[in-house]
Every structure is written in C-alpha cells, then in structure tokens.
C-alpha cells in the first residue's frame, strides 16, 4: 500500500521530468484504480452499517467501539447524509497519499533497529 500511495504522491507532486512522466502516470493510474475499487467496497460496507454507533449507545449492540472503528467513524463523518461513495473514496485516497509520503519522511532506518 505504501508503494501505491508513494507513486501517487510522486506523480501528483513531484512529476517534473516529462520524459519519465508517462511511466509514472501508468504506474500511478494502475495503483490508484486498484486502491479505488478496494476503498469503494470498504466505504460501501461502512455506509450500510451507518447507525452502528447509535445502536451501541442505545444498548442494542454489544460491540464496543475501539480504535479499530476509527476508519468507520471517518467514513461516516465524510459521508454526511448525502455524499456518494465515490466522493468519499476520492477524498480519502489523495489525502492518504499526501499523508503517507510526509509521514514516511519522519521514519529513519535507524528507528527500525532493536
């Protein structure tokens, strides 16, 4: 996933060499289409379970929301009441690509050593 997001980031923000542009475009497009279809399925599933938190608060569901539900909460907040799945997916993917590249700059190889 990191490679796909990094290619997308590179194509959008670092594509300065027109000779290498086509290769970056092809790789980026392939990655983003695959990621888009996966994200679309995930967002659709979350939207189908939209009122899970309300059910929990009313005591109708015994599932306790944890950090794992962060993605569900993000999708629900981005969805609002009238946004389409496509709008949510294409809000998340570019944001993730930008965040992935900038966050990776803070990780050095020395930090992975024990």
C-alpha positions in Angstrom: 0.0 0.0 0.0 2.9 2.3 0.8 4.3 1.9 -2.7 0.9 2.7 -4.3 0.5 5.8 -2.2 4.1 6.9 -2.8 3.7 6.5 -6.6 0.5 8.5 -6.5 2.2 11.2 -4.4 5.2 11.3 -6.7 3.0 11.6 -9.8 0.9 14.4 -8.4 3.5 16.5 -6.6 7.0 15.5 -8.0 6.4 14.9 -11.7 8.9 17.4 -13.1 10.5 15.3 -15.8 8.3 15.0 -18.9 10.4 12.1 -20.3 9.6 10.0 -17.2 6.1 11.3 -16.9 4.4 8.6 -18.9 5.8 5.7 -16.8 4.8 7.5 -13.6 1.3 8.1 -15.0 0.8 4.4 -15.9 2.1 3.1 -12.6 0.1 5.7 -10.7 -3.1 5.0 -12.6 -2.9 1.3 -12.2 -2.3 1.6 -8.4 -5.0 4.2 -7.9 -7.6 2.2 -9.8 -6.9 -0.9 -7.7 -6.9 1.1 -4.5 -10.1 2.9 -5.6 -12.0 -0.3 -6.1 -10.9 -1.7 -2.7 -11.8 1.6 -1.0 -15.2 1.7 -2.7 -16.1 -1.7 -1.3 -14.9 -0.7 2.2 -16.8 2.6 2.2 -20.0 0.9 0.8 -19.8 -1.6 3.7 -19.4 1.1 6.3 -22.3 3.1 4.9 -24.5 0.0 5.1 -23.8 -0.2 8.8 -24.1 3.6 9.4 -26.1 3.5 12.6 -24.0 1.0 14.5 -22.8 3.7 17.0 -26.3 4.8 17.7 -27.3 1.2 18.3 -24.4 0.8 20.7 -25.4 3.9 22.6 -29.0 2.7 22.9 -27.7 -0.7 24.2 -28.9 -2.5 21.1 -25.4 -3.7 20.1 -22.9 -5.2 22.5 -19.9 -4.2 20.3 -17.8 -1.6 22.0 -16.2 0.9 19.6 -12.4 0.9 19.7 -9.6 2.4 17.7 -10.3 -0.2 15.0 -13.6 1.7 14.4 -11.7 4.9 13.5 -12.0 4.2 9.8 -15.7 3.6 10.1 -16.1 6.9 12.0 -14.0 8.7 9.4 -16.2 7.4 6.5 -19.4 8.3 8.4 -18.2 11.8 9.0 -17.1 12.3 5.4 -20.3 10.8 4.1 -22.6 13.2 5.9 -26.1 12.4 4.9 -25.9 12.9 1.2 -22.4 12.2 -0.2 -21.9 9.4 -2.6 -19.4 6.6 -2.0 -17.3 7.9 -4.9 -17.0 11.3 -3.3 -15.8 9.7 0.0 -13.3 7.4 -1.7 -11.7 10.2 -3.7 -11.4 12.4 -0.6 -9.6 9.7 1.3 -7.1 8.4 -1.3 -5.4 11.7 -2.2 -5.3 12.6 1.5 -3.8 9.3 2.3 -1.2 9.6 -0.4 -0.1 13.1 0.8 0.0 11.9 4.4 1.8 8.7 3.6 4.7 10.5 1.9 5.1 13.2 4.5 4.9 10.8 7.4 7.4 8.4 5.9 10.0 11.3 5.9 10.0 11.1 9.7 10.9 7.4 9.8 14.6 6.7 9.5 16.1 3.3 9.0 17.8 3.6 12.4 14.5 3.8 14.2 13.7 0.2 13.0 16.7 -1.3 14.7 16.2 -3.0 18.1 
